[in-house]
C-alpha cells in the first residue's frame, strides 16, 4: 500500500472537503450540534481560524488558516472526526472494518487545497457559498442555516462563524 504524504505548510490557508462514508446520508445535518461541539473542543485545544464553513447533509467544506508554526491540519480533522463519531449509536461492522476497529462514519481521507492567493481564496469562498445550490439543497445560499455565508450577510442563524465549530 502506498503511503500518502501531506504538505505541512505553516500559517497556510487551506480549503477542505470532508465527506461521510455514506454519500446520500443526512447525518451531518441531523447531528450538526455534535459536529459543532467536536469543532469547538478541537479548536480550543489546537487553534485555527475559520474563514468559511458550510455543512451539507453528507459532506462539508471549510477554509482554515493555520497558526504560524503549526501546519498539522490533519490532526485537527482527525480529532473533529473522532469526537463527532464517538457518541453516535453503534451499528454492525463489516469484517474489514472490525479488523481495523473502524466505525466507518467518515471517508478515510479528506481533500485539501492550499490557497495560492486572494483570487484563489475568493473562488473557494464562493464555492462554499454556492455548493448547497449546486447540490439542490437550497435555491439561495442564504437558505442553508449551517454556512458561514449566513454570518457574512448578517442573517444571524449561526451567530458567528466561530460558533459553527
N, C-alpha and C positions, 0 to 999 in steps of 0.2 A: 504494500500500500504506500502511495506517495505521501510525503509529509508536506502539509500546507504551511507556508511561511507568510505571516502577515507583516506588512510595513508598520513600523512603530515610530511614526514621526512625532516630534514634540510640539505641543501647543498648536496642533493642526485642527482645522475644521473638517469634519467628515460627515458625509451623507450615508445613512444606513437604511437598508431594508431588512427587516426581521420578520420571519413568517412562521406560522404554526405548521406542524407536520401535516395536519388535516386541512388542506385548502378547501374552502367551502364551509368551514365551521364558523360559528359566530361567537366563539369562546372569548375573544378579546373584548368584545362589547358587553357580553354578559358578566364578565369578571373585570371590568375596567377599574374598579376600586382596588382590586387585588394588584393589578398592574401598576396603578399609581403608587400604592404603598411600596411595592418592590422597588420602583424607581426612586422614591423618596429616601428609603433606607440606604440604597446603594449610593445615591448622590451625596448623602450626608457622610458616608464613610469614605467615598472616593470621588471628590468633587469634579464637576464638569459643567459647562454652560450649555443650556438647551437653546438653540437658535430657532428650531422649528420641530414640530412633532405632530403626527396625525395617526390616529388609531382607527383602523378599519376592522371589519369582523375577523379576518383571518391573517392579517399582516399589519405591520406598522412601518412608518418611515420617520426618520429623525435626522436632524443635523445637530451635531455636538461640536463644541470646541474644547479640546483637552487643555488642562493647565500646563504651563511651562514645566518641563522636566518630567512629565508623566504622559507617556503615549500608550498606556495599556488599556485601550478601549475594549479589547476582547475580554478582559477580566470583568469589566463593568457589565457587559452584556451577559456574561456567564452568571454573574450574581443576580441580575434582574431576572433572567430566565429561571434560575434555580428558586429564587424567592417566590416568584409567581407560581411556579408549578408545585411548590411544597405543600400547599394547603388544599390542592384540588382533590376531588374524590378519586379513589383508586379504581382502576378498571383492569381487566385481564391483559397481561402482556403476551406478546408473541414470543416464540422460542428465542429468536435472535436478540430481542430486547432484554429478556430475562438474563441472558448470559452477560450482558453489559450493564445490568442494573439500571436500565433507562426506562423512563415512563413515556417517552416519545410525544411530549406535548409540542415541542418546538422542532423545526428543522435544525439539523445539527449545526450548520454554519449560518452566517448572515452575509449579506452583500455590503461592502463598503466602497466608497469612492472619496478619495481625498480631494477636497475642493481646491482648484488651482488659483482662482482669482475671484474678484467681485462678480463678474459676469457669470461664472460657473456657479457661484453661491446663489445668485438671484434666480438662475434657471432651476436649481434644485429646491429652493424655497417655493417657487411657483409650482413645481411638480408636486410637492406636499399639498399645496392648496387644491390642485385640480384632479389629483388621483381619485378622490372619492366620487367625483363627477364622471371620470373616465370609466370607473367600475360600476356606474349607475346606482350607487347607494343614495346619492342626493342629486338634485338638479342644480344646486348652487353650493359652493364650498362653505358658505356661512351656515348651511343647514346641518352640517355634521358637528355635533357637540364636542367631540373629542379631538380637537385640532387647535394648534396654535394660531391658525387663521382667525378664529373667533376672538382670541385675545387681541390680535393686531387691529381688528376693525372695531373693537370695543363692545362686542356682544356680551361680554361678562359671563359666558357659560362656564369657562374654566376658572375665572377669577384671575389667574395668572398662568402663564406658560410653565412657570416653575412648580405650580401645583399639580400639573399633569404627571410629573414624575418627581 
